[in-house]
Amino acid sequence: MNNTIVTYRLSPRQRLYVIGAGALIGFSQAIGDNFEFGIVLFGLFVVAYFAQARFRTELSADGIESTGSILGSKRVEWASITEVEDARMLGTHTVRLHTRDGQKIRLPAPIDGPLTRDDDFGLKLERIRAEWQKRSTAPTA
């Protein structure tokens, strides 16, 4: 996207829980009967940690582009968004977009939860809502 306004990413601290989980699971296997499996498992969690560095949400004059997997990016124009929601599940807050064609799209960042703390989540959510309302014919909520 061109004309980028702001980009949100998961911080290294937010992604750190992946390494912790990998260490816990991998080393529990390694000290048991499955040393090789434990090391491979830990390696997979390390790969996941670095893969999450690619997760981002980018706001531009045209809309929102989200990258959250190795499968690529998803782009949504401001005018096709009908709602910007604070989606909560198991104590974790994410941003979910509702579109005119009925899709519900969860953005990979920002995110706030017990393991992925982001003290600025509310400000980031409001910034996304403000950009949507400014750049589309969105109803004021």
Backbone hydrogen bonds in HBPLUS format (Angstrom, degrees):
<---DONOR---> <-ACCEPTOR-->    atom                        ^
c    i                          cat <-CA-CA->   ^        H-A-AA   ^      H-
h    n   atom  resd res      DA  || num        DHA   H-A  angle D-A-AA Bond
n    s   type  num  typ     dist DA aas  dist angle  dist       angle   num
A0005-ILE N   A0059-LEU O   2.68 MM  54  5.45 171.6  1.69 147.2 150.0     1
A0006-VAL N   A0059-LEU O   3.43 MM  53  5.38 154.6  2.50 129.2 134.9     2
A0059-LEU N   A0006-VAL O   2.84 MM  53  5.38 169.3  1.85 170.1 172.6     3
A0008-TYR N   A0057-THR O   2.76 MM  49  5.12 166.5  1.77 155.3 159.3     4
A0057-THR N   A0008-TYR O   2.86 MM  49  5.12 152.5  1.94 146.7 154.3     5
A0014-GLN N   A0011-SER O   2.98 MM   3  5.10 120.2  2.35  99.4 114.5     6
A0015-ARG N   A0011-SER O   3.11 MM   4  6.47 143.5  2.25 149.3 159.7     7
A0016-LEU N   A0012-PRO O   3.08 MM   4  6.14 119.5  2.46 138.7 153.4     8
A0016-LEU N   A0013-ARG O   3.29 MM   3  5.09 146.7  2.41  94.3 103.8     9
A0018-VAL N   A0015-ARG O   3.07 MM   3  5.90 154.0  2.14 123.3 129.2    10
A0019-ILE N   A0016-LEU O   3.01 MM   3  5.37 120.9  2.37 106.7 120.2    11
A0020-GLY N   A0016-LEU O   3.10 MM   4  6.48 160.9  2.14 153.6 159.4    12
A0021-ALA N   A0017-TYR O   2.87 MM   4  6.06 161.6  1.91 148.5 152.8    13
A0022-GLY N   A0018-VAL O   2.92 MM   4  6.08 157.9  1.97 144.1 151.0    14
A0023-ALA N   A0019-ILE O   2.78 MM   4  5.99 155.7  1.84 151.3 157.9    15
A0024-LEU N   A0020-GLY O   2.97 MM   4  6.15 165.3  1.99 149.2 153.2    16
A0025-ILE N   A0021-ALA O   2.91 MM   4  6.08 175.9  1.91 156.8 158.0    17
A0026-GLY N   A0022-GLY O   2.69 MM   4  5.46 152.9  1.77 141.1 150.5    18
A0027-PHE N   A0023-ALA O   2.90 MM   4  5.59 159.9  1.94 138.0 144.8    19
A0028-SER N   A0024-LEU O   3.13 MM   4  6.03 143.7  2.26 131.5 141.3    20
A0029-GLN N   A0025-ILE O   3.13 MM   4  6.38 147.3  2.24 143.9 151.7    21
A0030-ALA N   A0026-GLY O   2.87 MM   4  6.12 150.6  1.96 142.4 152.1    22
A0031-ILE N   A0027-PHE O   2.97 MM   4  6.07 153.8  2.04 147.7 151.0    23
A0032-GLY N   A0029-GLN O   3.13 MM   3  5.11 140.0  2.30  96.2 108.0    24
A0038-GLY N   A0034-ASN O   2.86 MM   4  6.01 157.6  1.91 156.5 163.1    25
A0039-ILE N   A0035-PHE O   3.05 MM   4  6.36 156.1  2.11 153.1 158.8    26
A0040-VAL N   A0036-GLU O   2.99 MM   4  6.23 163.8  2.02 153.0 157.4    27
A0041-LEU N   A0037-PHE O   2.83 MM   4  5.98 160.0  1.87 149.8 156.0    28
A0042-PHE N   A0038-GLY O   2.95 MM   4  6.14 161.4  1.99 146.6 151.3    29
A0043-GLY N   A0039-ILE O   2.94 MM   4  6.17 156.6  2.00 145.7 152.5    30
A0044-LEU N   A0040-VAL O   2.95 MM   4  6.30 147.0  2.06 148.1 156.8    31
A0045-PHE N   A0041-LEU O   3.17 MM   4  6.56 151.0  2.26 148.1 155.4    32
A0046-VAL N   A0042-PHE O   3.03 MM   4  6.39 148.2  2.13 148.3 157.6    33
A0047-VAL N   A0043-GLY O   2.99 MM   4  6.29 156.8  2.04 148.3 154.2    34
A0048-ALA N   A0044-LEU O   2.93 MM   4  6.22 153.2  2.00 143.7 151.4    35
A0049-TYR N   A0045-PHE O   2.93 MM   4  6.20 149.1  2.03 143.2 151.1    36
A0050-PHE N   A0046-VAL O   3.20 MM   4  6.57 160.5  2.24 152.0 154.8    37
A0051-ALA N   A0047-VAL O   2.86 MM   4  6.07 148.4  1.96 148.0 158.3    38
A0052-GLN N   A0048-ALA O   2.96 MM   4  6.13 149.6  2.05 148.5 154.6    39
A0053-ALA N   A0050-PHE O   3.16 MM   3  5.26 145.4  2.28  98.5 108.6    40
A0054-ARG N   A0051-ALA O   3.12 MM   3  5.76 160.6  2.16 115.6 121.2    41
A0055-PHE N   A0052-GLN O   3.01 MM   3  5.26 152.8  2.08 107.5 115.7    42
A0056-ARG N   A0067-THR O   2.80 MM  11  5.25 150.5  1.89 143.9 153.0    43
A0067-THR N   A0056-ARG O   2.89 MM  11  5.25 165.0  1.91 154.1 157.5    44
A0058-GLU N   A0065-GLU O   2.82 MM   7  5.18 166.3  1.84 154.9 159.7    45
A0065-GLU N   A0058-GLU O   2.94 MM   7  5.18 160.4  1.98 147.0 153.5    46
A0060-SER N   A0063-GLY O   2.92 MM   3  5.39 156.5  1.98 164.3 168.6    47
A0078-TRP N   A0062-ASP O   3.33 MM  16  6.52 156.7  2.39 130.5 132.9    48
A0064-ILE N   A0076-VAL O   2.81 MM  12  5.27 159.6  1.85 157.3 160.6    49
A0076-VAL N   A0064-ILE O   2.79 MM  12  5.27 160.6  1.83 157.3 164.1    50
A0066-SER N   A0074-LYS O   2.81 MM   8  5.30 161.7  1.84 154.9 159.4    51
A0074-LYS N   A0066-SER O   2.83 MM   8  5.30 153.4  1.90 149.3 158.4    52
A0080-SER N   A0077-GLU O   3.05 MM   3  5.54 147.1  2.16 112.2 121.7    53
A0081-ILE N   A0078-TRP O   3.12 MM   3  5.54 166.2  2.14 116.2 120.4    54
A0100-ARG N   A0080-SER O   2.83 MM  20  5.43 147.1  1.94 149.8 156.5    55
A0082-THR N   A0098-HIS O   2.68 MM  16  5.47 167.4  1.69 146.7 151.3    56
A0083-GLU N   A0098-HIS O   3.40 MM  15  5.03 150.4  2.50 131.6 129.0    57
A0098-HIS N   A0083-GLU O   2.93 MM  15  5.03 159.4  1.97 148.1 149.5    58
A0085-GLU N   A0096-ARG O   2.81 MM  11  5.09 176.2  1.81 160.7 160.2    59
A0096-ARG N   A0085-GLU O   2.90 MM  11  5.09 164.3  1.93 144.7 149.7    60
A0087-ALA N   A0094-THR O   2.79 MM   7  5.20 142.8  1.93 151.7 157.6    61
A0094-THR N   A0087-ALA O   2.86 MM   7  5.20 154.4  1.92 148.8 157.5    62
A0089-MET N   A0092-THR O   2.95 MM   3  5.31 154.3  2.02 144.5 152.8    63
A0092-THR N   A0089-MET O   3.00 MM   3  5.31 160.7  2.04 113.6 119.9    64
A0093-HIS N   A0112-ASP O   2.56 MM  19  5.04 167.1  1.58 162.4 164.1    65
A0112-ASP N   A0093-HIS O   2.94 MM  19  5.04 158.6  1.98 146.3 150.6    66
A0107-LEU N   A0095-VAL O   2.79 MM  12  5.54 172.2  1.80 168.8 171.4    67
A0097-LEU N   A0105-ILE O   2.75 MM   8  5.02 164.8  1.77 145.4 146.9    68
A0105-ILE N   A0097-LEU O   2.84 MM   8  5.02 158.6  1.88 145.9 152.3    69
A0099-THR N   A0103-GLN O   3.00 MM   4  5.29 155.3  2.06 149.9 153.0    70
A0102-GLY N   A0099-THR O   2.97 MM   3  5.36 157.0  2.02 118.9 120.1    71
A0116-THR N   A0113-GLY O   3.22 MM   3  4.86 130.5  2.48  90.3 103.9    72
A0121-PHE N   A0118-ASP O   3.09 MM   3  5.45 160.8  2.13 120.8 120.3    73
A0124-LYS N   A0120-ASP O   2.97 MM   4  6.23 158.6  2.02 158.9 165.7    74
A0125-LEU N   A0121-PHE O   2.85 MM   4  6.12 159.6  1.90 158.6 164.3    75
A0126-GLU N   A0122-GLY O   3.01 MM   4  6.20 161.9  2.04 145.6 150.5    76
A0127-ARG N   A0123-LEU O   2.93 MM   4  6.15 144.3  2.06 140.5 150.5    77
A0128-ILE N   A0124-LYS O   3.00 MM   4  6.30 156.0  2.06 148.6 154.2    78
A0129-ARG N   A0125-LEU O   2.96 MM   4  6.29 163.4  1.99 152.8 157.4    79
A0130-ALA N   A0126-GLU O   2.83 MM   4  5.96 157.8  1.88 145.0 151.4    80
A0131-GLU N   A0127-ARG O   2.95 MM   4  6.14 161.6  1.98 149.6 153.9    81
A0132-TRP N   A0128-ILE O   2.98 MM   4  6.17 158.3  2.03 148.9 155.3    82
A0133-GLN N   A0129-ARG O   2.87 MM   4  6.12 166.7  1.89 155.3 158.4    83
A0134-LYS N   A0130-ALA O   2.91 MM   4  6.01 150.8  2.00 145.2 153.7    84
A0135-ARG N   A0131-GLU O   2.93 MM   4  5.93 150.1  2.02 146.1 153.3    85
A0136-SER N   A0132-TRP O   3.04 MM   4  5.83 116.9  2.46 147.4 156.7    86
